[in-house]
Amino acid sequence: MAKKPNVQIRAPGQADTPAEKPEAAPTETPERDPRVALTVKVSALDYERLMLLKARKRRPVQALTEAAIKDMLDNEGV
């Protein structure tokens, strides 16, 4: 594929000069999330209850499920 010329749009009467290259954005790599994805299947009734809890506590479902799993593991002594 042919490379497009780097030319800026100019007003009539301006000199033909190539456009300045924009500064490159720093290539910072975001930190990787150390957590692992988990899929949970629940009944329609439990899903509805979870959505009601989400609305009442005003927290994302992920935060609610993480807290519930952590509480369960702590109670089991694992």
Beta strands, then each sheet from edge to edge (+ up, - down):
end
